[in-house]
Amino acid sequence: MPAEHESHDKSKDVPMGEEGARHVLEHDKVSFVSEDQDEGVTRIEALYLVFGRGWRLVLLWASIGLIAYVYALSQSTTYVYLQFATSAFSRHAALGTIGVINGLVASIAQPIIAKLCDLSSRPAAYTAAVLLYVIGYIIVAASHTVGEVAGGEVLFTIGNTGLSLINTIIVADMTNLQNRGLVNSLMASPFILNAFIAGYITEGISAFSENGWRWGYGMFIILVPVCIAPALVVLFWADRKARRTGALSLASSSYVRRQLLKGTEPQQTRLQLAMYYFHRTDVIGLILLAVSFGLLLVPATIATTMVGGYSNPSIIAMYVIGAVLWIVFIGYEWKFAKYPIMPKRVLNRSLICSCIIDFFYFLSYYVAGTYWLSWVYVVKDWSDRDYTFFSNILTVGLCFFGIVAGLLQRYTHRYKWIQLVGLVLRLIGNGLVFYASKNPTDAVLVMSQILGSAGGGFSVIGSMLAAQASVPHQDTALAISLLNLWTQAGGAVGAAIGASIWTNRLPEALQKHLGNDLNSTQIADIYGSIVVARLAEPREKVIEAYKEASHYIFLAALILTAIPVVAGFFTSNFYLDTRHNTIEDKVIVMRSEEETDEAVIREKVQAVEEAARRELGIAPAQALHQRR
């Protein structure tokens, strides 16, 4: 069925799992498809068969909601701590380098986590993400150097990326097109409440003091695992029941076929299994992408600290090697990768346009956003609480307008015009940010964030929905990860550009405005810490230096914001209906308690397995689910 069609024949709707997913049971005959469905996808589709519409389903959504809440609370507080953590070691300028590294790590982690979800299971991927999250924050909270902060941030970023990505995948698994944007927006709604709580938390633990930020990180070492535990229990229980009853056989004919043919195929060695997963996750391609991006982006953040700046031989070598590895990466993915990061089957117009929109969205945001809150902290005399409230305007707005966008999608069954309106609003908002570099009044600063959040809320939900609607369920996690990969890559590029401008322009501006009043050591202290910069005298000259340096960053961000508007005109205008995606006639059906009875499921499984044996020419044997 074409991806661009307007509607579909309701009579062809097939429920996820059971009669629908990958087989059709008619007169004891199973019609198999040629492409296998990954076991992780089969296991989540089997969940629909064992849950039903009762208390279990309510418990699952309540557990996912609890995860969304604690995740929002973490993001609403910890993201402002990093600037104070780096300032504690007089290395505030390292913020850009850490931002680039985190962006690269987050982008590369996306397809790996998605593959873990597909090849293993959603709850297994959840568990791995939580462990990395906790270990990363333990390292940051106990750090003694800025290097330890950076190292802990890397591990945390992988875990945090996993939690966010898996939440998005599970919501996509369990919702249809017309409701998905709204449900995703509601999952982010705790950010609205936490934005008002965050200021009291940061003030209560003195988070902006020399060591108060450590408590800010440390509290989530306990909170996150505790709050995620209920969802893990529910998901592992459902997964175990699905396997015990044989519901996986109802969810996918390819699963039945693999299980029936196990005894007739040679047993794989551990090395063969390792190589299989090595190729499936495209480890070589991801390494080439990460190293090439890193060598091209990191020099921009450290050039000013090197002798000779950009003419330093080491900087030149990094750029040359990075460019060569980027070419090698493209060639490897095109000709040699067995399972490339972006396989041709998913490269449709909507996914490509969505990647372009979100790449430049985050590129423009991080050009200005990497040092945006640091700049505001220095130029405005706000209290810690008011500063935290301001820093959360964008987050609250994104969530609120995301819900508005989800409602509009639900009742208009369209997303494209909503996204285009959002992209234009964001362009206007960035225009106000640029204006603020000369006139940072409270009204200008606040309105820039409101317009930017409205534009972002409308746009991000649109890109997410377009990417997911354009692929079958088998490729949903891959599509989500690819969109996130290029989103995070855009953020990394933006952070590198912003850091390059900041580390070049701010020292020059400080010397220009303060050179006659302070010595070089005092100026270096102001450059190295926003806490020192805010208290330094003459204050009006410090503010003028910061305003002058920001002018170039905000101008670059404004120009880049125009590109997504152009790409938005080329996305497909999908009709959002009750299906899971626009490629398959799969609808999501949650069954009654009677239909999820184990005896009923086992009876259906037995019929499917017997039909499969006849088609494959295999003699009757004990039921697969009983052997397992």
N, C-alpha and C positions, 0 to 999 in steps of 0.2 A: 504494500500500500504506500503511495507516495507520501513523503514527509510534509508536503506543502498543502495537502488537501484541506477543505474547509470543514467537512463534517463526515460522519460515517453511518453505516447501516446498523442501527441498534440491535437488529436481530442477530448480528454476528458476534455480539459481546460474549466473551468467554471468561469465567472467573479465574483469578490467579490460583494456581495449584489445581489439584484434583483433575477435573475434566479438561482444564485449559492449558497449562503451561507449555509443555513440549510434546505432548502426545494427544491423540484423539482415540478414545476407546469406543469402537463401534463393532457390534457383532463379534466380540472377543478378538478383535484385531487391533494392534497398535501400529500407528503410522509414525515412524521415527524420522526426525530431521537429521540433516548431515552434521550440523554444528553442535558440539557439546555445550551444555550449560555448566558453568563452574559450580562446584559443590556449595560454596558460600551463598550463591544466589538461590540454589535449590533449597538450602536449609532455611533461608528467610521466607521463601514462598511456602514451605511446609508449615511455618508458624501459623499461617492463616487457617490451616486445617485443624490445629490443636487448641487454638485459643478460644474461638467463639466470641459471642457478643456480651458475655457476662463480666463478672468481677475481675477475671484475669486480664481482659483487655483494658479495663479501667486502671488496674494496678500497673500495667505496662506503661500506659500514657502518663500516669502520675509519676512513675519512676523517671521517665524521660524528662518530664517537666521539672523534677527535682534537680536533675543534671543541668538542665538549662539555667535554673536559678543560680546554682553555685558557680557555674561557669561564668555567668554574667557578673556576679559579685566579684569574682577574681579579676575579670577583665576591667571592671569599673574602678578598681583600685590599683592593681599592680602595675598597670602600664605607665603610671606617672612616677613610679618609684625608681625606674632605671636611671633617669636623669640625676637623681639624688645619690644613687649608688655609685655612679661614675664620678660625680662631684666629690664624694667622700674620699676618693683616692686622687683628687685633683686631675682627673682625666675626663672631664665632661665632653671634650671633643671626640672621644672614642665612641660616643653615642652613634655617630654615623657609621663607623666600621662595624659595630655590633649589629646595627640595623641591617646593613648589607648582608652580613653573615646569616642573621636570623631569617632574612627574606629568602636567601638561597636555600637554606636548610628546609624551610617550610615548603618551598616549591618542589624540591626534590623528594621530600617525604610524601607528597600527595599521592603519586602513582604507586609507591611502595605500600602505603597504608590501604589504598583501594584494592590492590592485589591481595593483600592479606585478608581483607574482608571477603573477597570473592573466592580465593583458594582455600581459606580456612572457614572462618565464620565471623559474624559481626561481634558477638560477645568476646571472642578470643582477641580480636583487634582492640576492643575496648580495654581489656585487661592490660595489654602491652602498653597502650597509650597512658593509662593511669600510672603505671610503674615509672615510665620515663618522666612524666610530669612531676611526680613526687621527688625523684632523685635529683632532677634539675633544680628544683626550688630548694632542696636541702643544701646543695652546693652554693647557690646564690646567697642564701640566708647566712651561711657560715663563711663566706668568702673573706679573704685577707688581701687580695689583689684584684685589680680590674680584669686580669686574665682569668681568674677563677669566676668572676661574675659572667664574663663572656662564655666560658665553658659551660657553666650551669644553665645559662640562657639557651644554649644550643640544645641541650637535652630537654629542657622545658619546652622549647619551641616544637620539637618533634612530638612530644606528648600532647601539648596543647593543640597542635595542628590535627593530631589524631582524634581528639575528643570532638573538635568542631566538625571535622570531615565525617566521622562516623555518625554523629547526630544527624547531619544533613542526609547521609545515605539512608539511614533508617526511616527518616520522615519520607523520603522519596519512595522507599519500599512500601510504605503503608498508606499512602495518600494518592488520590487521583489528580489529574491536571487542573481541574477547576478549583480544587481546594488547596493544592500544594503551596502556592504562594502565600495564602493566608496562614496556613499551619506553620510554615517556616517563619513567618513574621511573628506569630504568637509565641513561638519558641524563643524568640529574641526579646519578647516584651519584658522579662525581668530586668533588663537593662534600664528600663524607665524607672522602676521602683528603686533599684540599687543606685542609680545616679544621685538620688536624694539621700540615701544612706551613706554612700561612699565618703562624702565630705566629713561626716561625724566620725567614721572609722579612721580616716587618715589623721584627723585632728586628735582623736582619742589616743592614738598610739604614737603621736608626734612623728608621723611618717617622714616629714620633711627635715627632721633633725639629722645629725651626723650618723646615727645608727638606728633611728626609729624605723627606717624602711626595712630593716631585717625582720622585725616583727610582722610587718605587712606581708612579706613573702611567706614567713613561717606559718602563719595561721592556716594557709591553704594546703600545707603539707598534711594536715589532719582533716580539714573540711572536705576536700575533693574526694578522697577515697571513701569516706563515710557516706557521702551523699550519692555516690555512684554505685555503692554496694547493692542497694535494692534492685536497680535496673539489671545489674549483672546476674543477680540471683534469678530474676524472672526470665531473662533471656536464656540463661544456661538451663533452667528447668524446662522451658519450652523446646529448646534444642534437643535435650535428652529425651523428652517425650516423643518428639517427632521421629527420632532415630529408633526408639524402642518400638513404636507402633508401626514403623515402616512408612510413615507419611511422606518421606522423601521420594519414595517410588511414585506417589501420586503427583508430586510437584514437578517431576522431570523424567521424561522417557530416557534421556541420555544417562541419567543416574541409574535407572534400572538396567540399561544395557551394559554399563561399566561393571556393575555388580555381578551380572550374570556371566560376563566374559572373563572375570578375574581368574577363574580356575583354568581357563584355556590359554592364557597368555603367560609368557615367562615372568617370573618374579623380578621386580626391579631391585638392583643393589642400592645401598645407601648413597654411593657416588652418583648413580644414575638419577636418583631422586633429587639429590643436591643440585645436579646440573639442570634438571627439569625446572626447579624453582628459580635457579640462577637465570635461566633464559626467560622464564615467564615474567620475572620482575625487571628484565632488561637492565641488569646491574651495570654492564659496560656502558650502555647509553647514558644512564643516569650519572655515572662517574664522569664521563666526558662532558656532559652538560654542566655539572656542578663545578668542575675544575675550570672549564673555559669561562663560564660566567664569573667565577671568583677572581680569576686572573684579569679579566677585563674590567671588573667593577671595584675591587678593593683598592687598587692603586690610586683611584681618585680620592679616597678617604685618608690616605697616608702620605701622599706626595709632599705635602707641606712640611712633614716631619723628616723628610729625607734630604740629604745634602744634594743641592742642585735641583731639587723639586722634580718636575716632570722630565728633566734631561738626565736624571740619575740613571745609570746603566741598568740597575735592577728594575726600575719602573718600566723602562723601555722593553726589557726582556719579558716582563710579565705581560705587557700588552701584545707583544709579538707571539709568544707561546699561546696566550689565550685566544688570539685570532686564528692561529693554526688549528688548535684543538676544536674550536667552534666549527671550522670547515670539516674536520675529521668527524665530528659528531653528526653533522648533516649527512655526510656520505655513508657513515655506518648505519644510521637509521633508515636511509633510503634503500641501501643495497644489501646489508648484511644482517641486520637485527631480525631474529625469528619472531619476536613479539615486540615491535617498536612502541615507543612511548605514545605516539599518535598514529595508530593503525589507520589505513586508508578507509576502512569500513565506517569509521565514525566522523570522517572529515566532511561533514555536510556544511551548507552555507550558514545555517543558524549557529552551529557550534563555533565555526571559525569567526563569525562576526561577534559572537559573545566574548570569545577570547580577546579579540582586538579591543572591544569596548572596555572590558575589565582590566586589561593590561594597561591601557593608557589612563583609565580611571585611577588605578593605584599608582601609576608612574607620576601623574600630576599631583596626586595627594601627597606622596612621600617626598617629592621635591620640596614642597613647602612644609609638610607635616612633621618631618623628622625633628626639626628644631622649632616648630610652631609654638608648642606649649612653653618651651624654654624661653623663647622670645617674649611671649606674653608675660611670663613670670617676672622678667626683668623690667619691662617697660610699664607695667601696671602695678599700682600699690594696693593690690587686693590681699585680703586675709587668706590664710591657707584654706579655710572652708569655702570661701567665695571662689578661689582659684580652682578648687576641685569641682565645684558646681559648674563653673564655666567650661572646664575641660570635658565635662560630660554632656554638654548641650548637643554636640554632634551625635553622640551615642544615643541619647534620648530621642532626638529628631529622626535619626535613621530608623529606630525601632517603631516610633509612632507612624511615620509616613510609610514605612514598610507594611504596617497593618492596613493603612488606607489603600495602598497599592494592591494588597492581597484581596481586600474587599471589592475593589474595582474589577480585578481580574475574575473574581468569583461570579459577579453579576453581569459583567459585559462579555465574559468568555474570550477576552482579548488581552494582550499585554503590550503590543508594539507601541501604540500611541501613548500609553502611560509611560513607557520607558523614554521615549523621545522628549516628552514634557520634562521628565526628571533630568535628562542630560542638559537641557537648556537652562533649567533652574540652577544646576550646579555651575554652569559657566558664569551665570550672573553672580553667584555666591563667591566664586574665585575672583571675579572682578572687584568685589568689595574687599577681599583679603589684600589684593594688590593696592587698593586705595588706602587701606589701613597702614601700609608701610610708611605713609606720610602723615596720616591723621588717625591714630589708633584710639578713637573715642569708644566708650562703652557700647554705644548704639551700633556703630559700624561693626565692631567685633562680634557682637551678639547676632546681628542680622546676617552677617556672612556665614555664621555657623547654622542658622536656621534654614537659609536657602540651600546651603550645601547639603544639609541633612535631608531636606525634602527631595532634592535631586538624587542623592545617593539612595534613599529608600525606594524611590520609584525605579531607579535604574538597576540596582543590584538584584532585586527580585525578578526583574524582567530577564536579565542575562541567565540567572539560575534556571528559570523555567524554560527558556528557549533551548538551552543546552540539554536539559533532561528530556524534554519532549521530543527531541530530534533523534533519539536512539532507542533501541529495545531495552528491556529490563536487564538483559545480560550485560549490557554496556553502560548501565546507569552510573555505577560507581566510577567507571573509567572516565565517563564524560564529566562528572562532578570533579574528579581529581585533575583532569586536564584544564578545566576552567580555573580551578584554584591554583594549579601550577603556574599558569601564565599570569594570573592575578598577583601571586606572590613574587614572581619574577619581575613584574612591573614595579612592585613595591621595592624590590632590591635595587633595581636600576634607578628608581626615583631617589632612594636613600643615598646612593652613590653620587648622583648629580647634586643633590642638596648638600651633602657633606663636602663635596669638592668646592662648591660656591661658598659655603659657610667658612670652611677652614682657610680659604684664600681671602675672602672679603672682610670677615670680622676682625682679624688681626690688623689689617690695613686701616680699617675704620677706627679701631681703638687707638692705634698709634697716632692717627690724624687728629682725633678729637682730644686725646688725653696726654699726648706726648709732651706738652709743655707743663703739665701738672703732676704727672707721676713718672716714676722710673720704669725701666723695662721689666723688672721683677714684679712690680705691682700690677702692671698691665697684663703680664703673663698669668698672674693669679686670677684676675678678672676674667680672662679668656678661658681659664681652666675650670671655673666653677660659677654656676648661675647664682649660688647662694652668696658668694663674694661679690659678684657683679651687682646684685640687687642692693647691697649695703654700701657699695663703694661711692666715694665722693671725688669730684663733683658729679652728682647723680644725673643732672640734666645732660651732661656731656656723654655719660655712659649710655643713656637712652638714645641720644642722637646717633651714636656709633652703631647701636643695634638696629635702629631704624634704617640707616644707610645700608648696612649689610643685607638686611632682609629684602630690600627693594629688588635685587637681582633674582633672589629665590622665588619671590611671589610673582614676578613677571614671567619667569620660565614656566611656573605652574599654570598660569592663566593661558598661555599659548597652547600648552599640551592638552588642556581641558577641552579644546575645540574638536580634537580628533575623534573622540567617541561619538559626538553628535553626527558626524558624517557616516560612521560605521553603522549607527543605529537605523539609518534608512534602508539598509540592505538585509536586515534580518527578516525571517519569514513571519508572516502574521498568522500564527497557528490559532485554530479554534480550540479552546480549552473545554474539554468535556469530561465524561466520567471514566475515561480510560486511563491506564497507567502512563502511556506514551502515545505518540501519533503513528508509530510504526506497526505496532501489534494491536490486535483487538482483545487486549487483556483488561478486564475490569477487576477491581479489588472487592472481594466479597468476604465479609466476616460472618461465619455461620452460627447457627443456633447451638445451644448446649447439647441437644440430641445428636446433631451432626458431628460433633467433636468427640462423641463417645468412642472409647478405644475399640470396642467390639465392632462398631460400624466402620471405623477406619481400617481395621485389620481385614474385614471382609472385602472392602474395596481394593485394598492392596493385593490380596490374594488373586482377585480377578485380573488385575493389571499384570502381575508377574506371570500368571499362567498364559495370558495372551502374548506376552513378550517372549516367553520360551518357545511358543509355537512359531512365532514369526522368525526367531533366530535359530530354530531347529535344535533346541536344547531340551533334553528329557526332563520331565517333572521332577522336582526335588523339594526339600524342606524350604519353607518360606525364608526369603532373604532376611527379613527383619528379625526372625527367630534365630537365625544363624549368627546375626550380629549381636 
